[in-house]
Structures are given as structure tokens and as C-alpha cells.
Amino acid sequence: MGRALKTLNDYIQTLIDTKRGSGEGTGGDLLTALIQARDGDDALSEEELVATVFLLLGAGHETTVNLIGNAMLALLTNPDQYRLLRDRPDLLPSAVEEFLRLDGPVQHALPASRSRTSTSTV
């Protein structure tokens, strides 16, 4: 494992251990739920827990980076909208929603079929 991956893996393990030991295990967040799944009924191994957190961290980072990039492109190619948003920062929440709708970071997450598909042979 490369040094950067090991550092991130160690960070995630430390985060899990800290959350376990701090009594924050009733926080109602996703990490708590994953830890409870691991510790409660042993549905996840410790390695699977760390790998799942690693995957979620990477997925969240990737989609955020792409959303910001797509939004910047939209604003740079529509200077009137850029000026409007710059002058009216109160519009930012609805602008983010529009960026997600217009050119979201995940556009083909689910396969779409344009024709009927028979499932009788499946």
C-alpha cells in the first residue's frame, strides 16, 4: 500500500477508534451506524468497515469536486448569471440546486432502458 493510502487508512481507523471510545456512538450519523453494524451483529468485518468509510470519503470528494467544476464552467460561460449570483449571494442555495439539475456530477448512476425488457427468462 502506498504511503498516502496507508496514511488515509490509518486516519480512518483512528477516526473509528476515537468515535468508539468517546461515547459518541449514539450520534445518529452514518459513521456511527456503520460502527454499530460492525460491533453489534458483526455484519461488517473491521476491514470492511474501514473500506466502506474510505469509499464514502472518496465518493463524496469526487462528486463535490465535479459539482464545483461544472458550476464554475456554467458561470464562466454565462457571465450574466455569474454577475447575478455575485451581486445576490442569497441566491446561492437555489443556484446549487440548479447546478445539480443542469449538469450534476453523477449523470448516469443508474442504467436506463428506453425499451421494454422481458424478465421472464431471468
Legacy VTK file of the C-alpha trace (Angstrom):
# vtk DataFile Version 3.0
C-alpha trace
ASCII
DATASET POLYDATA
POINTS 122 float
0.000 0.000 0.000
1.373 3.408 -0.932
2.266 5.892 1.776
-0.684 8.202 1.061
-3.179 5.338 1.084
-1.717 3.979 4.314
-1.926 7.425 5.908
-5.577 7.764 4.884
-6.330 4.216 6.031
-4.687 4.946 9.414
-6.659 8.203 9.690
-9.941 6.393 9.076
-9.075 3.686 11.596
-8.167 6.353 14.173
-11.459 8.162 13.472
-13.384 4.922 14.013
-11.461 4.094 17.193
-11.953 7.626 18.548
-15.688 7.545 17.831
-15.967 4.149 19.511
-14.064 5.250 22.607
-15.647 8.672 23.012
-19.167 7.561 23.753
-20.365 9.333 20.599
-21.788 6.032 19.400
-25.365 7.306 19.582
-24.847 10.255 17.249
-27.242 9.143 14.535
-24.686 9.762 11.769
-23.601 7.348 9.050
-20.249 6.517 10.647
-21.992 5.628 13.913
-24.436 3.381 12.049
-21.580 1.597 10.291
-19.699 1.129 13.573
-22.856 -0.233 15.197
-23.303 -2.652 12.288
-19.738 -3.798 12.813
-19.865 -4.028 16.590
-23.491 -5.067 17.047
-24.257 -8.080 14.931
-20.846 -8.340 13.261
-22.397 -7.633 9.848
-19.149 -5.982 8.748
-15.594 -7.019 9.432
-13.255 -4.291 10.680
-11.578 -4.300 7.266
-14.954 -3.891 5.515
-15.851 -1.029 7.856
-12.640 0.842 7.036
-13.056 0.108 3.304
-16.658 1.379 3.329
-15.672 4.627 5.046
-12.787 5.001 2.574
-15.209 4.517 -0.345
-17.718 7.029 1.034
-14.999 9.604 1.623
-13.699 9.187 -1.922
-17.170 9.284 -3.466
-18.099 12.426 -1.558
-14.884 14.138 -2.564
-15.185 13.188 -6.225
-18.770 14.356 -6.623
-18.079 17.611 -4.782
-15.057 18.410 -6.950
-17.031 17.695 -10.114
-20.023 19.753 -8.964
-17.763 22.744 -8.267
-16.028 22.357 -11.639
-19.309 22.062 -13.528
-20.733 25.066 -11.665
-17.681 27.183 -12.461
-17.926 26.259 -16.138
-21.624 27.198 -16.155
-20.905 30.552 -14.515
-17.937 31.344 -16.781
-19.959 30.588 -19.900
-22.941 32.597 -18.594
-21.432 35.842 -17.286
-24.838 37.409 -16.680
-25.674 34.599 -14.260
-22.257 34.928 -12.653
-22.856 38.644 -12.056
-26.333 37.949 -10.681
-25.002 35.374 -8.231
-22.092 37.607 -7.254
-24.467 40.506 -6.591
-27.121 38.339 -4.893
-25.381 35.728 -2.702
-28.774 34.924 -1.154
-29.475 33.048 -4.416
-26.622 30.592 -3.779
-28.737 27.761 -2.291
-31.091 27.723 -5.272
-28.127 28.118 -7.642
-26.508 24.985 -6.201
-29.762 23.095 -6.773
-29.829 24.376 -10.343
-26.190 23.364 -10.924
-27.058 19.870 -9.713
-30.046 19.721 -12.058
-28.325 21.296 -15.051
-25.034 19.391 -15.056
-24.742 17.261 -11.942
-21.607 15.313 -11.102
-23.349 11.920 -11.378
-25.434 11.729 -14.503
-25.548 8.044 -15.318
-25.659 6.336 -11.960
-28.490 4.017 -12.964
-28.850 2.315 -16.316
-31.907 3.468 -18.206
-33.757 1.394 -20.727
-35.719 3.105 -23.457
-37.500 -0.091 -24.456
-39.442 -2.739 -22.597
-37.329 -5.525 -21.249
-38.560 -9.033 -20.665
-37.711 -10.503 -17.298
-39.470 -13.835 -17.848
-36.179 -15.575 -18.644
-34.281 -14.105 -15.739
LINES 1 123
122 0 1 2 3 4 5 6 7 8 9 10 11 12 13 14 15 16 17 18 19 20 21 22 23 24 25 26 27 28 29 30 31 32 33 34 35 36 37 38 39 40 41 42 43 44 45 46 47 48 49 50 51 52 53 54 55 56 57 58 59 60 61 62 63 64 65 66 67 68 69 70 71 72 73 74 75 76 77 78 79 80 81 82 83 84 85 86 87 88 89 90 91 92 93 94 95 96 97 98 99 100 101 102 103 104 105 106 107 108 109 110 111 112 113 114 115 116 117 118 119 120 121
